Amino acid sequence: MGGTNNYLPQKTIYPHISIDDYMIDEGNVQLFKALSEETRYKIVKVLLDGERCACEIPDLIGKTQSNTSMHLAKLQNWGVIKVRKDGKMRLYSIDNEKVRKILEVLEE
């Protein structure tokens, strides 16, 4: 009864696939989590056009200031967006070029 194990995929059947191909890149997982929520997605879409003041974003996405602030903080913590201060204004912009590339593909 020796021989090969019929329950395991044979290396020769899929020689171009390695176990490393199935390893999870946590950064990519986090990015998709960030974009999977509607409000965060809308924020990112607005920021694709360029830097925006925190005071503008709620009206542009149709959400309250407090709700928007919460999502801006999450996106910033996850490295999707960045913020800079200009006087009293907080200006947000995209901080991850993968975001731009992903959304460009989605828009095609």
C-alpha positions in Angstrom: 0.0 0.0 0.0 3.0 2.5 0.1 3.4 5.1 -2.5 2.0 8.6 -2.8 -0.6 10.2 -0.6 -3.7 10.7 -2.8 -5.1 13.4 -0.4 -2.3 15.9 -0.8 -1.8 18.0 -4.0 1.1 16.8 -6.0 3.9 19.3 -6.4 4.1 18.3 -10.1 0.5 19.1 -10.7 0.9 22.8 -9.6 4.6 23.5 -9.8 4.1 27.2 -10.2 2.2 27.5 -6.9 3.9 27.6 -3.5 2.5 27.8 0.0 3.9 31.4 0.1 1.2 32.3 -2.5 -1.4 31.7 0.2 0.2 33.7 3.0 -1.8 36.7 4.0 -0.4 40.2 3.8 -1.9 41.9 6.8 -1.5 45.3 5.3 -3.6 44.4 2.3 -6.2 42.8 4.5 -6.4 46.0 6.5 -6.7 48.1 3.4 -9.6 46.1 2.1 -11.3 46.3 5.5 -10.8 50.1 5.4 -12.4 50.4 2.0 -15.2 47.9 2.6 -17.2 50.3 4.8 -19.3 52.8 2.9 -18.4 56.0 4.7 -14.7 55.3 4.6 -14.9 54.4 0.9 -16.7 57.8 0.2 -14.0 59.6 2.2 -11.2 58.0 0.2 -13.1 58.7 -3.1 -13.3 62.4 -2.1 -9.6 62.5 -1.2 -8.6 61.0 -4.6 -9.3 64.5 -6.0 -6.8 66.0 -3.6 -6.3 67.3 -0.2 -9.4 68.4 1.7 -10.2 70.2 4.9 -11.9 68.1 7.6 -14.7 70.7 7.6 -15.5 70.0 4.0 -15.7 66.3 4.0 -18.9 65.7 5.9 -21.0 67.7 3.4 -19.3 66.1 0.5 -20.1 62.6 1.7 -23.5 63.3 3.4 -22.5 62.4 6.9 -22.3 64.2 10.3 -19.1 65.8 11.5 -18.7 63.4 14.4 -19.3 60.3 12.2 -16.8 61.6 9.6 -14.2 62.4 12.3 -14.4 58.8 13.6 -13.8 57.3 10.2 -11.0 59.8 9.4 -9.2 58.7 12.5 -9.5 55.1 11.6 -8.3 55.7 8.1 -5.4 57.7 9.5 -4.5 55.0 12.0 -4.5 52.4 9.3 -2.1 54.4 7.1 -4.6 55.0 4.3 -4.8 58.8 4.7 -2.6 61.4 6.3 -3.3 64.7 8.0 -1.5 68.0 8.2 -2.4 71.1 10.1 -2.6 74.5 8.5 -3.5 76.9 11.3 -6.7 75.6 12.8 -7.5 73.5 9.7 -6.8 69.8 9.5 -6.1 68.8 5.9 -6.5 65.2 4.8 -5.0 63.4 1.8 -4.3 59.9 0.6 -1.2 58.4 2.2 -1.2 55.0 0.4 -0.6 54.7 -3.3 -2.1 51.2 -3.3 -5.5 52.9 -2.6 -5.2 55.0 -5.8 -4.3 52.0 -7.8 -7.1 49.9 -6.4 -9.7 52.5 -7.0 -8.4 53.2 -10.5 -9.0 49.6 -11.4 -12.4 49.6 -9.8 -13.4 52.7 -11.9 -12.5 51.0 -15.2 
